[in-house]
Amino acid sequence: MSERPQPLKAVNRFFEGKEPWQIVTMTASSVLAIVWAHSLYNAKDSVTVRLRREFFRWLRRVPIVRRKIEERMNAIKKGFKKDVGKRLAGMTIHRELPERGLTAEEVAEEVKKHLTLGSYDWKIGNVSGAVYHVNEDISEVACSAYSLTAYTNPLHADVFPGINKMEAEIVRMTINLFHGDDDCCGTVTTGGTESIMMACKAFRDLAYSNGISNPQMVLPVTAHSAFDKAAQYLGISVVTVPVSSETYTVDVDAVRRAIGRRTCMIVGSAPNFPYGTMDDIAALAALARAAGVPLHVDACLGGFAAAFMARAGFALPPFDFRLPGVASISADTHKYGYAPKGTSVVVYRRLSLRHHQYTVTTDWPGGVYGSPTVNGSRAGGLIAACWATMMFVGVERYVQMTKEIVSVARFIEAELRKIEGIFIFGKPATTVIAFGSKKFDVFKLAEKLHKKGWSLNALQFPSGIHIAVTHAHTQAGVAERFVADVRAATSACLKEGGEPVDGKMAIYGVAQGIPDRSLVSDITKYFIDSMYYLPKPEDYVEEN
């Protein structure tokens, strides 16, 4: 008989003289420890995050703490509803279908009334981002195309082959803008979030096919929150890496250290949403190739401006398919592509990657079902409007509009750098300029600008605000008016010193200081709830 291997001998010696119950207990404990260690290693969140979440979960069960939180949350909910009530004051609230349908003229009049409810005048360039042009000729072409195709559906390719052709042409035109070759491919989506989710789905499924059952994606902390949304929907865990406190671009060495056997993708922004700075995509692409992982470039915000910047006379490092390590790119046609809201493009280096984006069901009684994106039925009208916009604007006008926008952005950046009391975050790459202050609470500045009619975006960790310059800001005098208002508001903030922030901007500063992030999440959910709130007559009585 052959001699037992050494490990088995060691096990036997360990259990010599032990009672059966001891052997069973030690074996079960060992198995549980291994399972626990495996779950710890494969968990979506870090140990620190989970411990902190558990601590606050238990803290919120303490009666006095729970009561205080409930009181504060109820006050916040009432405040949100009160804001909605003020905005909708004087409007007829429709809770049921009208017995007799309104005439076309009545409907049009109602729509016009609804468009006057906002607090900001976006047509004169008072809004950061949101509306990317105010050119009536472009709008007319897009709306005309939509009206002709509003009821089409590219899911039925045999019924609406023309819509499929338009989508394919949008994808191919985008690929060519990003220096792709004939092997590149992609799809049109409903917006940047869906484009990002589709790329995450593709690389998650690619990881599955390579035997990775619990994939991770490596993101800069500045990556768009759509990646976190994708992680929540798709069951992908996230590893975030810091950005430089000087350049506000991702720390490439930190990305290198974060890549592991579970990494299904890494991400770079061109540019990122908070600061408008561009990550070192060339370095990330080289890293991706060396590590054998896909790199997704998120160009949703500024991609259709960045694509024309070189021809408009502005230098920009390569960020697209010219870099071999770039596997996919997302870019929004409804931003600087000037199409109506509801379209974006996600493109891939090769066909096999797009195949992982698809969802196919083969055993459904209704037949074999396959769809390229989240939606089954899709709005053919939006695809047609996007196609019509791109065809109408053309390269020459895209270049001209990009030149006008980036020139205004550079002017605003240069003038803001001259204002004492504020500073610019990093070096803006395309159209977004973010600024903060070390002398006063920058949200106080944001509140003063809000009172002057400006709608800007608030940032946190660290505190800041940004303006996304659009073609609406190229109208005569808009940029000068913005700089003058920032200068006056900054001067007032410096004089006031440390006075607390008031108004709606106060919530941003408070939110940053709340260690229990689940409370911030709850507040955000209540705000979203308020978007669906329709006040009743008695609600106005209660407010008074």
Contacts in CASP RR format, 6 or more apart in sequence:
PFRMAT RR
TARGET T0000
AUTHOR 0000-0000-0000
METHOD contacts of the structure
MODEL  1
MSERPQPLKAVNRFFEGKEPWQIVTMTASSVLAIVWAHSLYNAKDSVTVR
LRREFFRWLRRVPIVRRKIEERMNAIKKGFKKDVGKRLAGMTIHRELPER
GLTAEEVAEEVKKHLTLGSYDWKIGNVSGAVYHVNEDISEVACSAYSLTA
YTNPLHADVFPGINKMEAEIVRMTINLFHGDDDCCGTVTTGGTESIMMAC
KAFRDLAYSNGISNPQMVLPVTAHSAFDKAAQYLGISVVTVPVSSETYTV
DVDAVRRAIGRRTCMIVGSAPNFPYGTMDDIAALAALARAAGVPLHVDAC
LGGFAAAFMARAGFALPPFDFRLPGVASISADTHKYGYAPKGTSVVVYRR
LSLRHHQYTVTTDWPGGVYGSPTVNGSRAGGLIAACWATMMFVGVERYVQ
MTKEIVSVARFIEAELRKIEGIFIFGKPATTVIAFGSKKFDVFKLAEKLH
KKGWSLNALQFPSGIHIAVTHAHTQAGVAERFVADVRAATSACLKEGGEP
VDGKMAIYGVAQGIPDRSLVSDITKYFIDSMYYLPKPEDYVEEN
4 12 0 8 1.000
15 23 0 8 1.000
18 26 0 8 1.000
40 47 0 8 1.000
42 214 0 8 1.000
42 262 0 8 1.000
43 50 0 8 1.000
43 237 0 8 1.000
44 231 0 8 1.000
44 235 0 8 1.000
44 236 0 8 1.000
44 237 0 8 1.000
44 238 0 8 1.000
45 53 0 8 1.000
45 237 0 8 1.000
52 515 0 8 1.000
53 518 0 8 1.000
56 515 0 8 1.000
56 516 0 8 1.000
56 518 0 8 1.000
57 518 0 8 1.000
59 65 0 8 1.000
59 516 0 8 1.000
60 66 0 8 1.000
60 69 0 8 1.000
60 516 0 8 1.000
60 518 0 8 1.000
69 519 0 8 1.000
73 522 0 8 1.000
73 523 0 8 1.000
73 526 0 8 1.000
76 523 0 8 1.000
76 526 0 8 1.000
77 526 0 8 1.000
77 529 0 8 1.000
77 530 0 8 1.000
80 526 0 8 1.000
80 527 0 8 1.000
80 529 0 8 1.000
80 530 0 8 1.000
80 533 0 8 1.000
81 530 0 8 1.000
81 533 0 8 1.000
81 535 0 8 1.000
81 539 0 8 1.000
82 543 0 8 1.000
83 530 0 8 1.000
84 530 0 8 1.000
84 531 0 8 1.000
84 533 0 8 1.000
84 535 0 8 1.000
85 535 0 8 1.000
85 539 0 8 1.000
85 540 0 8 1.000
85 543 0 8 1.000
87 117 0 8 1.000
87 118 0 8 1.000
87 119 0 8 1.000
88 117 0 8 1.000
88 534 0 8 1.000
88 535 0 8 1.000
89 540 0 8 1.000
91 113 0 8 1.000
91 114 0 8 1.000
91 117 0 8 1.000
93 534 0 8 1.000
93 535 0 8 1.000
93 536 0 8 1.000
95 534 0 8 1.000
102 110 0 8 1.000
119 453 0 8 1.000
119 455 0 8 1.000
120 126 0 8 1.000
120 127 0 8 1.000
120 453 0 8 1.000
120 454 0 8 1.000
120 455 0 8 1.000
121 453 0 8 1.000
122 130 0 8 1.000
122 131 0 8 1.000
122 134 0 8 1.000
122 455 0 8 1.000
122 472 0 8 1.000
123 131 0 8 1.000
123 134 0 8 1.000
123 472 0 8 1.000
124 472 0 8 1.000
124 475 0 8 1.000
124 478 0 8 1.000
125 134 0 8 1.000
125 470 0 8 1.000
125 472 0 8 1.000
125 473 0 8 1.000
125 475 0 8 1.000
125 478 0 8 1.000
126 453 0 8 1.000
126 454 0 8 1.000
126 455 0 8 1.000
127 454 0 8 1.000
127 455 0 8 1.000
127 472 0 8 1.000
128 454 0 8 1.000
128 455 0 8 1.000
128 456 0 8 1.000
128 457 0 8 1.000
128 466 0 8 1.000
128 467 0 8 1.000
128 468 0 8 1.000
129 335 0 8 1.000
129 467 0 8 1.000
129 468 0 8 1.000
129 469 0 8 1.000
129 470 0 8 1.000
130 455 0 8 1.000
130 470 0 8 1.000
131 470 0 8 1.000
131 472 0 8 1.000
132 334 0 8 1.000
132 335 0 8 1.000
132 336 0 8 1.000
132 337 0 8 1.000
132 338 0 8 1.000
132 470 0 8 1.000
132 471 0 8 1.000
132 472 0 8 1.000
133 338 0 8 1.000
133 401 0 8 1.000
133 470 0 8 1.000
133 471 0 8 1.000
133 472 0 8 1.000
134 471 0 8 1.000
134 472 0 8 1.000
134 475 0 8 1.000
135 338 0 8 1.000
135 471 0 8 1.000
137 392 0 8 1.000
138 338 0 8 1.000
138 389 0 8 1.000
138 392 0 8 1.000
138 393 0 8 1.000
139 340 0 8 1.000
141 388 0 8 1.000
141 389 0 8 1.000
141 392 0 8 1.000
142 339 0 8 1.000
142 340 0 8 1.000
142 385 0 8 1.000
142 386 0 8 1.000
142 388 0 8 1.000
142 389 0 8 1.000
142 392 0 8 1.000
143 340 0 8 1.000
143 385 0 8 1.000
144 388 0 8 1.000
145 381 0 8 1.000
145 384 0 8 1.000
145 385 0 8 1.000
145 387 0 8 1.000
145 388 0 8 1.000
145 389 0 8 1.000
146 340 0 8 1.000
146 381 0 8 1.000
146 382 0 8 1.000
146 384 0 8 1.000
146 385 0 8 1.000
148 384 0 8 1.000
149 163 0 8 1.000
149 380 0 8 1.000
149 381 0 8 1.000
149 383 0 8 1.000
149 384 0 8 1.000
149 385 0 8 1.000
150 379 0 8 1.000
150 380 0 8 1.000
150 381 0 8 1.000
152 160 0 8 1.000
152 163 0 8 1.000
152 380 0 8 1.000
152 381 0 8 1.000
152 384 0 8 1.000
153 159 0 8 1.000
153 160 0 8 1.000
153 163 0 8 1.000
153 377 0 8 1.000
153 378 0 8 1.000
153 379 0 8 1.000
153 380 0 8 1.000
154 160 0 8 1.000
154 163 0 8 1.000
154 164 0 8 1.000
154 167 0 8 1.000
154 378 0 8 1.000
154 380 0 8 1.000
154 383 0 8 1.000
155 371 0 8 1.000
155 376 0 8 1.000
155 377 0 8 1.000
155 378 0 8 1.000
157 164 0 8 1.000
160 380 0 8 1.000
163 380 0 8 1.000
163 381 0 8 1.000
163 383 0 8 1.000
163 384 0 8 1.000
166 383 0 8 1.000
166 384 0 8 1.000
166 386 0 8 1.000
166 387 0 8 1.000
167 187 0 8 1.000
167 188 0 8 1.000
167 383 0 8 1.000
167 387 0 8 1.000
169 387 0 8 1.000
170 188 0 8 1.000
170 333 0 8 1.000
170 343 0 8 1.000
170 345 0 8 1.000
170 383 0 8 1.000
170 386 0 8 1.000
170 387 0 8 1.000
170 390 0 8 1.000
171 185 0 8 1.000
171 186 0 8 1.000
171 187 0 8 1.000
171 188 0 8 1.000
171 345 0 8 1.000
171 347 0 8 1.000
173 390 0 8 1.000
174 331 0 8 1.000
174 333 0 8 1.000
174 345 0 8 1.000
174 347 0 8 1.000
175 184 0 8 1.000
175 185 0 8 1.000
175 186 0 8 1.000
175 321 0 8 1.000
175 347 0 8 1.000
177 304 0 8 1.000
177 307 0 8 1.000
177 308 0 8 1.000
178 299 0 8 1.000
178 307 0 8 1.000
178 320 0 8 1.000
178 321 0 8 1.000
178 329 0 8 1.000
178 331 0 8 1.000
178 347 0 8 1.000
179 318 0 8 1.000
179 320 0 8 1.000
179 321 0 8 1.000
179 322 0 8 1.000
180 320 0 8 1.000
180 321 0 8 1.000
180 347 0 8 1.000
180 349 0 8 1.000
181 321 0 8 1.000
183 349 0 8 1.000
183 350 0 8 1.000
183 351 0 8 1.000
184 321 0 8 1.000
184 347 0 8 1.000
184 348 0 8 1.000
184 349 0 8 1.000
184 350 0 8 1.000
185 347 0 8 1.000
185 348 0 8 1.000
185 350 0 8 1.000
185 351 0 8 1.000
185 354 0 8 1.000
186 345 0 8 1.000
186 346 0 8 1.000
186 347 0 8 1.000
186 348 0 8 1.000
186 354 0 8 1.000
187 198 0 8 1.000
187 345 0 8 1.000
187 346 0 8 1.000
187 354 0 8 1.000
187 357 0 8 1.000
187 372 0 8 1.000
187 373 0 8 1.000
188 333 0 8 1.000
188 343 0 8 1.000
188 344 0 8 1.000
188 345 0 8 1.000
188 373 0 8 1.000
188 383 0 8 1.000
188 386 0 8 1.000
189 195 0 8 1.000
189 198 0 8 1.000
189 343 0 8 1.000
189 344 0 8 1.000
189 345 0 8 1.000
189 346 0 8 1.000
189 373 0 8 1.000
189 374 0 8 1.000
190 342 0 8 1.000
190 343 0 8 1.000
190 344 0 8 1.000
190 373 0 8 1.000
190 374 0 8 1.000
190 375 0 8 1.000
190 378 0 8 1.000
190 379 0 8 1.000
190 382 0 8 1.000
191 300 0 8 1.000
191 332 0 8 1.000
191 334 0 8 1.000
191 342 0 8 1.000
191 343 0 8 1.000
191 344 0 8 1.000
192 226 0 8 1.000
192 300 0 8 1.000
192 330 0 8 1.000
192 332 0 8 1.000
192 344 0 8 1.000
193 226 0 8 1.000
193 229 0 8 1.000
194 344 0 8 1.000
194 373 0 8 1.000
194 374 0 8 1.000
195 300 0 8 1.000
195 330 0 8 1.000
195 331 0 8 1.000
195 332 0 8 1.000
195 344 0 8 1.000
195 345 0 8 1.000
195 346 0 8 1.000
196 224 0 8 1.000
196 226 0 8 1.000
196 227 0 8 1.000
196 230 0 8 1.000
196 296 0 8 1.000
196 298 0 8 1.000
196 300 0 8 1.000
196 330 0 8 1.000
196 346 0 8 1.000
197 226 0 8 1.000
197 229 0 8 1.000
197 230 0 8 1.000
197 233 0 8 1.000
197 234 0 8 1.000
197 374 0 8 1.000
198 346 0 8 1.000
198 357 0 8 1.000
198 373 0 8 1.000
198 374 0 8 1.000
199 265 0 8 1.000
199 296 0 8 1.000
199 328 0 8 1.000
199 330 0 8 1.000
199 346 0 8 1.000
199 348 0 8 1.000
199 357 0 8 1.000
200 217 0 8 1.000
200 227 0 8 1.000
200 230 0 8 1.000
200 231 0 8 1.000
200 234 0 8 1.000
200 236 0 8 1.000
200 265 0 8 1.000
200 296 0 8 1.000
201 230 0 8 1.000
201 234 0 8 1.000
201 356 0 8 1.000
201 357 0 8 1.000
202 328 0 8 1.000
202 348 0 8 1.000
202 353 0 8 1.000
202 354 0 8 1.000
202 356 0 8 1.000
202 357 0 8 1.000
203 215 0 8 1.000
203 217 0 8 1.000
203 264 0 8 1.000
203 265 0 8 1.000
203 294 0 8 1.000
203 296 0 8 1.000
203 327 0 8 1.000
203 328 0 8 1.000
203 353 0 8 1.000
203 356 0 8 1.000
204 215 0 8 1.000
204 234 0 8 1.000
204 235 0 8 1.000
204 236 0 8 1.000
204 264 0 8 1.000
204 356 0 8 1.000
205 356 0 8 1.000
205 357 0 8 1.000
206 264 0 8 1.000
206 294 0 8 1.000
206 353 0 8 1.000
206 356 0 8 1.000
207 215 0 8 1.000
207 262 0 8 1.000
207 264 0 8 1.000
208 215 0 8 1.000
209 356 0 8 1.000
212 261 0 8 1.000
212 262 0 8 1.000
212 264 0 8 1.000
214 237 0 8 1.000
214 262 0 8 1.000
215 236 0 8 1.000
215 237 0 8 1.000
215 262 0 8 1.000
215 263 0 8 1.000
215 264 0 8 1.000
216 236 0 8 1.000
216 237 0 8 1.000
216 238 0 8 1.000
216 239 0 8 1.000
216 260 0 8 1.000
216 262 0 8 1.000
216 263 0 8 1.000
216 264 0 8 1.000
217 227 0 8 1.000
217 231 0 8 1.000
217 236 0 8 1.000
217 237 0 8 1.000
217 238 0 8 1.000
217 239 0 8 1.000
217 263 0 8 1.000
217 264 0 8 1.000
217 265 0 8 1.000
217 266 0 8 1.000
217 267 0 8 1.000
218 239 0 8 1.000
218 240 0 8 1.000
218 241 0 8 1.000
218 255 0 8 1.000
218 258 0 8 1.000
218 259 0 8 1.000
218 263 0 8 1.000
218 265 0 8 1.000
218 266 0 8 1.000
218 267 0 8 1.000
219 227 0 8 1.000
219 238 0 8 1.000
219 239 0 8 1.000
219 240 0 8 1.000
219 241 0 8 1.000
219 266 0 8 1.000
219 267 0 8 1.000
220 240 0 8 1.000
220 241 0 8 1.000
220 242 0 8 1.000
220 243 0 8 1.000
220 249 0 8 1.000
220 250 0 8 1.000
220 255 0 8 1.000
220 267 0 8 1.000
220 268 0 8 1.000
220 269 0 8 1.000
220 272 0 8 1.000
220 279 0 8 1.000
221 240 0 8 1.000
221 241 0 8 1.000
221 242 0 8 1.000
221 243 0 8 1.000
221 461 0 8 1.000
222 243 0 8 1.000
222 248 0 8 1.000
222 250 0 8 1.000
222 269 0 8 1.000
222 272 0 8 1.000
222 273 0 8 1.000
222 274 0 8 1.000
222 275 0 8 1.000
222 277 0 8 1.000
223 240 0 8 1.000
223 267 0 8 1.000
223 268 0 8 1.000
223 269 0 8 1.000
223 272 0 8 1.000
223 298 0 8 1.000
224 269 0 8 1.000
224 272 0 8 1.000
224 273 0 8 1.000
224 298 0 8 1.000
224 300 0 8 1.000
224 301 0 8 1.000
226 300 0 8 1.000
227 238 0 8 1.000
227 267 0 8 1.000
227 298 0 8 1.000
228 238 0 8 1.000
230 236 0 8 1.000
231 237 0 8 1.000
231 238 0 8 1.000
236 264 0 8 1.000
237 262 0 8 1.000
239 258 0 8 1.000
239 263 0 8 1.000
241 250 0 8 1.000
241 251 0 8 1.000
241 254 0 8 1.000
241 255 0 8 1.000
241 258 0 8 1.000
242 250 0 8 1.000
242 251 0 8 1.000
242 254 0 8 1.000
243 249 0 8 1.000
243 250 0 8 1.000
243 251 0 8 1.000
244 250 0 8 1.000
244 251 0 8 1.000
246 426 0 8 1.000
247 277 0 8 1.000
247 426 0 8 1.000
247 427 0 8 1.000
248 272 0 8 1.000
248 274 0 8 1.000
248 275 0 8 1.000
248 276 0 8 1.000
248 277 0 8 1.000
248 425 0 8 1.000
248 426 0 8 1.000
248 434 0 8 1.000
249 277 0 8 1.000
249 278 0 8 1.000
249 279 0 8 1.000
249 280 0 8 1.000
250 268 0 8 1.000
250 269 0 8 1.000
250 279 0 8 1.000
250 280 0 8 1.000
250 284 0 8 1.000
252 280 0 8 1.000
252 283 0 8 1.000
252 284 0 8 1.000
252 287 0 8 1.000
255 266 0 8 1.000
255 284 0 8 1.000
255 287 0 8 1.000
256 287 0 8 1.000
256 291 0 8 1.000
259 266 0 8 1.000
259 287 0 8 1.000
259 291 0 8 1.000
259 293 0 8 1.000
263 291 0 8 1.000
263 293 0 8 1.000
264 293 0 8 1.000
264 294 0 8 1.000
265 293 0 8 1.000
265 294 0 8 1.000
265 295 0 8 1.000
265 296 0 8 1.000
265 327 0 8 1.000
266 284 0 8 1.000
266 287 0 8 1.000
266 288 0 8 1.000
266 291 0 8 1.000
266 293 0 8 1.000
266 294 0 8 1.000
266 295 0 8 1.000
266 296 0 8 1.000
267 295 0 8 1.000
267 296 0 8 1.000
267 297 0 8 1.000
267 298 0 8 1.000
268 279 0 8 1.000
268 281 0 8 1.000
268 284 0 8 1.000
268 295 0 8 1.000
268 296 0 8 1.000
268 297 0 8 1.000
268 298 0 8 1.000
269 278 0 8 1.000
269 279 0 8 1.000
269 297 0 8 1.000
269 298 0 8 1.000
269 299 0 8 1.000
270 278 0 8 1.000
270 279 0 8 1.000
270 281 0 8 1.000
270 297 0 8 1.000
270 298 0 8 1.000
270 299 0 8 1.000
270 302 0 8 1.000
270 303 0 8 1.000
270 306 0 8 1.000
270 319 0 8 1.000
270 429 0 8 1.000
271 277 0 8 1.000
271 278 0 8 1.000
271 301 0 8 1.000
271 302 0 8 1.000
271 306 0 8 1.000
271 428 0 8 1.000
271 429 0 8 1.000
271 430 0 8 1.000
271 432 0 8 1.000
272 278 0 8 1.000
272 279 0 8 1.000
272 298 0 8 1.000
272 301 0 8 1.000
273 301 0 8 1.000
273 432 0 8 1.000
274 425 0 8 1.000
274 434 0 8 1.000
274 459 0 8 1.000
274 466 0 8 1.000
275 425 0 8 1.000
275 426 0 8 1.000
275 428 0 8 1.000
275 432 0 8 1.000
275 434 0 8 1.000
275 459 0 8 1.000
275 466 0 8 1.000
276 301 0 8 1.000
276 428 0 8 1.000
276 429 0 8 1.000
276 430 0 8 1.000
276 431 0 8 1.000
276 432 0 8 1.000
276 433 0 8 1.000
276 434 0 8 1.000
276 466 0 8 1.000
277 425 0 8 1.000
277 426 0 8 1.000
277 427 0 8 1.000
277 428 0 8 1.000
277 429 0 8 1.000
278 316 0 8 1.000
278 317 0 8 1.000
278 319 0 8 1.000
278 429 0 8 1.000
278 430 0 8 1.000
280 317 0 8 1.000
281 295 0 8 1.000
281 297 0 8 1.000
281 317 0 8 1.000
281 318 0 8 1.000
281 319 0 8 1.000
281 323 0 8 1.000
281 326 0 8 1.000
282 317 0 8 1.000
282 318 0 8 1.000
282 319 0 8 1.000
282 323 0 8 1.000
284 295 0 8 1.000
285 295 0 8 1.000
285 323 0 8 1.000
285 324 0 8 1.000
285 325 0 8 1.000
285 326 0 8 1.000
286 323 0 8 1.000
286 325 0 8 1.000
287 295 0 8 1.000
288 294 0 8 1.000
288 295 0 8 1.000
288 325 0 8 1.000
288 326 0 8 1.000
288 327 0 8 1.000
289 324 0 8 1.000
289 325 0 8 1.000
294 327 0 8 1.000
294 328 0 8 1.000
294 353 0 8 1.000
295 325 0 8 1.000
295 326 0 8 1.000
295 327 0 8 1.000
295 328 0 8 1.000
296 327 0 8 1.000
296 328 0 8 1.000
296 329 0 8 1.000
296 330 0 8 1.000
297 319 0 8 1.000
297 320 0 8 1.000
297 326 0 8 1.000
297 328 0 8 1.000
297 329 0 8 1.000
297 330 0 8 1.000
298 330 0 8 1.000
299 306 0 8 1.000
299 319 0 8 1.000
299 320 0 8 1.000
299 329 0 8 1.000
299 330 0 8 1.000
299 331 0 8 1.000
300 330 0 8 1.000
300 331 0 8 1.000
300 332 0 8 1.000
300 335 0 8 1.000
300 344 0 8 1.000
301 332 0 8 1.000
301 335 0 8 1.000
301 430 0 8 1.000
301 432 0 8 1.000
301 468 0 8 1.000
302 331 0 8 1.000
302 332 0 8 1.000
302 335 0 8 1.000
302 336 0 8 1.000
302 430 0 8 1.000
302 431 0 8 1.000
303 331 0 8 1.000
303 332 0 8 1.000
303 335 0 8 1.000
303 336 0 8 1.000
303 430 0 8 1.000
304 331 0 8 1.000
304 332 0 8 1.000
304 333 0 8 1.000
304 335 0 8 1.000
304 336 0 8 1.000
304 337 0 8 1.000
304 398 0 8 1.000
305 336 0 8 1.000
305 402 0 8 1.000
305 405 0 8 1.000
305 406 0 8 1.000
305 430 0 8 1.000
305 431 0 8 1.000
306 316 0 8 1.000
306 319 0 8 1.000
306 429 0 8 1.000
306 430 0 8 1.000
307 320 0 8 1.000
307 331 0 8 1.000
308 395 0 8 1.000
308 398 0 8 1.000
308 399 0 8 1.000
308 402 0 8 1.000
309 315 0 8 1.000
309 316 0 8 1.000
309 402 0 8 1.000
309 406 0 8 1.000
309 430 0 8 1.000
310 316 0 8 1.000
311 395 0 8 1.000
311 399 0 8 1.000
311 402 0 8 1.000
312 399 0 8 1.000
312 400 0 8 1.000
312 402 0 8 1.000
312 403 0 8 1.000
312 406 0 8 1.000
313 403 0 8 1.000
314 403 0 8 1.000
314 406 0 8 1.000
316 429 0 8 1.000
316 430 0 8 1.000
319 326 0 8 1.000
320 326 0 8 1.000
320 329 0 8 1.000
321 329 0 8 1.000
321 349 0 8 1.000
326 349 0 8 1.000
327 348 0 8 1.000
327 349 0 8 1.000
327 353 0 8 1.000
328 346 0 8 1.000
328 347 0 8 1.000
328 348 0 8 1.000
328 349 0 8 1.000
328 353 0 8 1.000
329 346 0 8 1.000
329 347 0 8 1.000
330 344 0 8 1.000
330 345 0 8 1.000
330 346 0 8 1.000
330 347 0 8 1.000
331 344 0 8 1.000
331 345 0 8 1.000
331 347 0 8 1.000
332 343 0 8 1.000
332 344 0 8 1.000
332 345 0 8 1.000
333 339 0 8 1.000
333 343 0 8 1.000
333 344 0 8 1.000
333 345 0 8 1.000
333 386 0 8 1.000
333 389 0 8 1.000
333 390 0 8 1.000
334 340 0 8 1.000
334 341 0 8 1.000
334 342 0 8 1.000
334 343 0 8 1.000
334 344 0 8 1.000
334 386 0 8 1.000
336 402 0 8 1.000
336 405 0 8 1.000
336 431 0 8 1.000
336 470 0 8 1.000
337 389 0 8 1.000
337 390 0 8 1.000
337 393 0 8 1.000
337 398 0 8 1.000
338 389 0 8 1.000
338 393 0 8 1.000
338 401 0 8 1.000
338 471 0 8 1.000
339 382 0 8 1.000
339 385 0 8 1.000
339 386 0 8 1.000
339 389 0 8 1.000
339 390 0 8 1.000
340 382 0 8 1.000
340 385 0 8 1.000
340 386 0 8 1.000
340 389 0 8 1.000
342 379 0 8 1.000
342 382 0 8 1.000
343 382 0 8 1.000
343 383 0 8 1.000
343 385 0 8 1.000
343 386 0 8 1.000
346 357 0 8 1.000
348 354 0 8 1.000
348 357 0 8 1.000
354 372 0 8 1.000
357 372 0 8 1.000
357 373 0 8 1.000
358 370 0 8 1.000
358 371 0 8 1.000
358 372 0 8 1.000
359 370 0 8 1.000
359 371 0 8 1.000
360 368 0 8 1.000
360 369 0 8 1.000
360 370 0 8 1.000
361 368 0 8 1.000
361 369 0 8 1.000
361 370 0 8 1.000
362 368 0 8 1.000
393 401 0 8 1.000
401 471 0 8 1.000
401 474 0 8 1.000
404 471 0 8 1.000
404 474 0 8 1.000
405 431 0 8 1.000
405 469 0 8 1.000
405 470 0 8 1.000
405 471 0 8 1.000
405 473 0 8 1.000
405 474 0 8 1.000
406 430 0 8 1.000
406 431 0 8 1.000
407 474 0 8 1.000
408 469 0 8 1.000
408 473 0 8 1.000
408 474 0 8 1.000
408 478 0 8 1.000
408 479 0 8 1.000
409 428 0 8 1.000
409 430 0 8 1.000
409 431 0 8 1.000
409 432 0 8 1.000
409 433 0 8 1.000
409 469 0 8 1.000
411 479 0 8 1.000
412 433 0 8 1.000
412 467 0 8 1.000
412 469 0 8 1.000
412 473 0 8 1.000
412 479 0 8 1.000
412 482 0 8 1.000
412 483 0 8 1.000
413 424 0 8 1.000
413 428 0 8 1.000
413 433 0 8 1.000
415 483 0 8 1.000
416 422 0 8 1.000
416 424 0 8 1.000
416 433 0 8 1.000
416 435 0 8 1.000
416 483 0 8 1.000
416 486 0 8 1.000
417 423 0 8 1.000
417 424 0 8 1.000
419 486 0 8 1.000
419 487 0 8 1.000
419 490 0 8 1.000
420 490 0 8 1.000
420 494 0 8 1.000
421 437 0 8 1.000
421 438 0 8 1.000
421 439 0 8 1.000
421 440 0 8 1.000
421 490 0 8 1.000
421 494 0 8 1.000
422 435 0 8 1.000
422 436 0 8 1.000
422 437 0 8 1.000
422 439 0 8 1.000
422 442 0 8 1.000
422 445 0 8 1.000
422 486 0 8 1.000
422 490 0 8 1.000
423 435 0 8 1.000
423 436 0 8 1.000
423 437 0 8 1.000
423 438 0 8 1.000
424 433 0 8 1.000
424 434 0 8 1.000
424 435 0 8 1.000
425 434 0 8 1.000
425 435 0 8 1.000
425 436 0 8 1.000
425 464 0 8 1.000
425 466 0 8 1.000
426 434 0 8 1.000
428 434 0 8 1.000
431 468 0 8 1.000
431 469 0 8 1.000
431 470 0 8 1.000
432 466 0 8 1.000
432 467 0 8 1.000
432 468 0 8 1.000
432 469 0 8 1.000
433 466 0 8 1.000
433 467 0 8 1.000
433 469 0 8 1.000
434 459 0 8 1.000
434 464 0 8 1.000
434 465 0 8 1.000
434 466 0 8 1.000
435 442 0 8 1.000
435 464 0 8 1.000
435 465 0 8 1.000
435 466 0 8 1.000
436 442 0 8 1.000
436 445 0 8 1.000
436 462 0 8 1.000
436 463 0 8 1.000
436 464 0 8 1.000
436 465 0 8 1.000
437 445 0 8 1.000
437 490 0 8 1.000
437 493 0 8 1.000
439 493 0 8 1.000
439 494 0 8 1.000
439 497 0 8 1.000
440 493 0 8 1.000
440 494 0 8 1.000
440 496 0 8 1.000
440 497 0 8 1.000
440 498 0 8 1.000
441 463 0 8 1.000
441 493 0 8 1.000
441 498 0 8 1.000
441 500 0 8 1.000
441 501 0 8 1.000
441 509 0 8 1.000
442 463 0 8 1.000
442 464 0 8 1.000
442 465 0 8 1.000
443 458 0 8 1.000
443 463 0 8 1.000
443 464 0 8 1.000
443 465 0 8 1.000
443 501 0 8 1.000
443 505 0 8 1.000
443 506 0 8 1.000
443 508 0 8 1.000
443 509 0 8 1.000
444 493 0 8 1.000
444 496 0 8 1.000
444 499 0 8 1.000
444 501 0 8 1.000
444 505 0 8 1.000
445 465 0 8 1.000
445 486 0 8 1.000
445 489 0 8 1.000
445 490 0 8 1.000
445 493 0 8 1.000
446 456 0 8 1.000
446 458 0 8 1.000
446 464 0 8 1.000
446 465 0 8 1.000
446 505 0 8 1.000
446 508 0 8 1.000
447 501 0 8 1.000
447 502 0 8 1.000
447 503 0 8 1.000
447 504 0 8 1.000
447 505 0 8 1.000
447 506 0 8 1.000
448 489 0 8 1.000
448 492 0 8 1.000
448 493 0 8 1.000
449 456 0 8 1.000
449 465 0 8 1.000
449 485 0 8 1.000
449 486 0 8 1.000
449 489 0 8 1.000
450 456 0 8 1.000
450 504 0 8 1.000
450 505 0 8 1.000
452 485 0 8 1.000
452 489 0 8 1.000
454 467 0 8 1.000
454 482 0 8 1.000
454 485 0 8 1.000
456 465 0 8 1.000
456 466 0 8 1.000
456 467 0 8 1.000
457 465 0 8 1.000
457 466 0 8 1.000
457 467 0 8 1.000
457 468 0 8 1.000
458 464 0 8 1.000
458 465 0 8 1.000
458 505 0 8 1.000
458 508 0 8 1.000
459 465 0 8 1.000
459 466 0 8 1.000
460 508 0 8 1.000
460 509 0 8 1.000
460 511 0 8 1.000
460 512 0 8 1.000
461 512 0 8 1.000
463 508 0 8 1.000
463 509 0 8 1.000
463 512 0 8 1.000
467 473 0 8 1.000
467 482 0 8 1.000
469 479 0 8 1.000
472 478 0 8 1.000
473 479 0 8 1.000
473 482 0 8 1.000
500 506 0 8 1.000
501 509 0 8 1.000
507 523 0 8 1.000
511 520 0 8 1.000
511 523 0 8 1.000
514 520 0 8 1.000
END
